[in-house]
């Protein structure tokens, strides 16, 4: 059965996943937005842009392990339930992120510091991949049909909110300790702050009940022996590969904001300090939160598929102009125009993410939903996760004269355009899911 009313359990499920997903993004943003500082702490002296790329590459490398987490915890979520799965993943995600604060520096142990950093990132990536495997289905299975779109946007918006919160916290630490103070020791305090949302999320999850949809699966003895492997068997594998194309484009969308807007703002010819760049960046992440909620709500009336295709076409058209606005305004220190550009990029790149929880939940049967949502989501990483290679390659061999030697604005715009094409194709070859009853999937396993 599906819930008919928006009750206390629905609220708990939404809060749980919002905070859990916020924690994932909070950790990601702490890595990407202070990459120049981490490069000085964990790596030998190099040119600033190359060192920053090494930090971004290390994160790109570790997110490749998210599909492993999705496979492990998605399968577990379909076997033992969404709630138990979520308690395990938030513990691992919070502790792994905070563990970064204990790492030795390059000055202390040499290149071992960077190796340990990568290993911790791998651990965080595995638990992060498990977080949305059970979390997105949990929130959607507790949400009444008419609220699915806006709740999906709100839950997914937790990712953008976490990015904005991390940028804000980092800006506060830079303001208190200065860039030199953060480089010397305060970067550790920044990572320790991840414990706060982890504790809150854990408390909420311990107070939650299992979803009625999963209870229905258990009651009807529909739990699969191998839910994860079933994704690759007929007739489900076509659905999975359609989702993979779509999610590959979505990851290009995501990192066009999260990875490279800070890089554009923090490197010449930008004249902004790191602190000012952080402020401008988190305007974009909060706008991204609003965009995700808006997109999710609109999808409940226009349709998930139709709205996404329209958005993809529009994104293809505006990518270069909006990134040029960001680059050119940063070059002359125009704070207002740079902030407007950051806000527009936040809405453009993150709005379509607002339907991910509901769209993926509607694409897979209840008995394989955690596996399908988790690994379907993570499948975009197989190609999309190597964004930190694509942009430098485009920069070095195709667009350096347009980017300028120390900036990557045009290469980032091209990355977003490729993402728009993949998102449009992925949705075009898939069905409209608006109107799908989540519980009916359980009854037809």
Secondary structure, DSSP 8 states (H G I E B T S, - for coil): ----S--HHHHHHHHHHHHHHHHHHHHHHHHHHTHHHHHHHHS-S--HHHHHHHHHHHHHHHHTTHHHHHHHHHHHHHHH-HHHHHHHHHHHHHHHHHHGGG---HHHHTTHHHHHHHHHHHHHHHHHHHHHHHHHHHHHHTS-GGGHHHHHHHHHHHHHHHHHHHHHHHHHHHHHHHHHHIIIIIHHHHHHTHHHHHHHHHHHHHT----HHHHHHHHTT---S-HHHHTTSTTTHHHHHHHHHHHHHHHHHHHHHHTHHHHHHHSTT----HHHHHHHHHHHHHHHHHHHHHHHHHHHHH-HHHHHHHHHHHHHHHHHHHHHHHHHHHHTT-HHHHHHHHHHHHHHHHGGGGGHHHHHHHHS-GGGHHHHHHHHHHHTHHHHTTHHHHHHHHIIIIIHHHH-TT--HHHHHHHHHHHHHHHHHHHHTS---TT--HHHHHHT-
